[in-house]
Structures are given as structure tokens and as C-alpha cells.
Amino acid sequence: MDEDFTRLCDELRTEIEETGKRTRALQHHPVFSGEQGYPGQHGEMKANIMLAYRHLEDARMRIGKILQAADDGVSILDKPVPETTCEVVTE
């Protein structure tokens, strides 16, 4: 696969991850310590923060799927794990 394409995708995934962390951190903003403008306002705001976070995570995953498809089409999770030998110790 093209190294530049891979690098760009990896950079995007990193940026999205950082944006996701910053988005989730909004839940702890001091604005939630103040009064609500209407009943349920803070709950609605927090729910939308989580929805935004989930969409960012989905976008990050989709870019990972782009990399997967551009490579060999097999997920890293589906690739066989190389067998290692383990010595079983019995006493």
C-alpha cells in the first residue's frame, strides 16, 4: 500500500482520537455546575456530547476500514496469531 496514503490515514485517525477525547471532556465543563436554562437542558447537552463522540469513534473506525481494504482486506483482528511455544510447568 502507498506509504503516504497510510500515513495520512493514520494521522487522521490520531486527530479524530484527540478530538474525541476533547469532546468527551466537555461533559466535565463547569457549565454543568450552573443552572439550567430549562428542565433537562444539561441532560440533552450531555447526550449530544456522547452522540458526537460516538460519531467520531465511528469515523475513526471507518478510516481503519479504509486502510484494511487498501491492504489485504483482512482485519488485524481476523489475522491468525503466530503460534508460539509455551512450556507448561508442572510441579
N, C-alpha and C positions, 0 to 999 in steps of 0.2 A: 504494500500500500504506500502511497505517496507520503513521505515524512512530513511535508508541510501541511498537508490536509490533516494528518493525525495530530500534529502539534496544535493547529487551530482548534480542532475539536476538543482536545484536552484542555486548552486554555479557556474555551467557552464553558466547559463543564466545571472548571475551577471557579470561574467568575460567578456562575449560577449558584454553586455551592455557597460561596461567600455571601451572595445576595440573599440566599435562603436563610443563612444564619442571622443576618441583619434583619430580615423580615420577621423571623420568629422572636427576635429580641424586642420587637415593638410591643409584644404582649406585656412587657415589664416596664413600659414607659410610664412616667409619673402622671400622664393624663388620666390614667385609670384610677388614680387616687382621688381625683376631684369628683365633683358632682356630675351626674349625667344630665344631658340636655332634655332627655325624655326617657321614660322607663325602657330598659332593655338596650339602651344605646351602647354601653360598654360591651355587652354580650355580642351584639351584632358586629361591633368593630373587631372583637377578638375572633369571632367566627370567620370573618373575611380575611383576617391575617392568616389564619390556618389554611383557608382555601387558596390564598395567594402562595403560601409556602408549598402546598401540595402540587400546585401547577408548576412551580419552579422545579420541584423534585421530578415531576413528570418530564419536563423539558430536558433536564439533565440526563434522565434515563433514556430518552429518545435519541439524544446525541450519542450516547453509548451504543444504542442500537444501530445508528448510522455507521459507527466505527466497526461494529460487529459485522454488518452486511458488507462493508467495504473490504473487510479482511477475508475471513473464510466462511462467514455466515454462521459460525458456531459460537454460542455464548461461552464465556470463560467458565461459567458455572456448569456447562454441559460437557466440557472437555474432560477426558479421562485424566485422573490424577496418576502421575507416575508411581509405579509400585516401589515401595521401599521395603527393605527387610528390617524387621524388628526382632530383636532377640527377646524371647519370653524368659523371664527369670522366675524360677520356682524355687521355693525354699523347703 
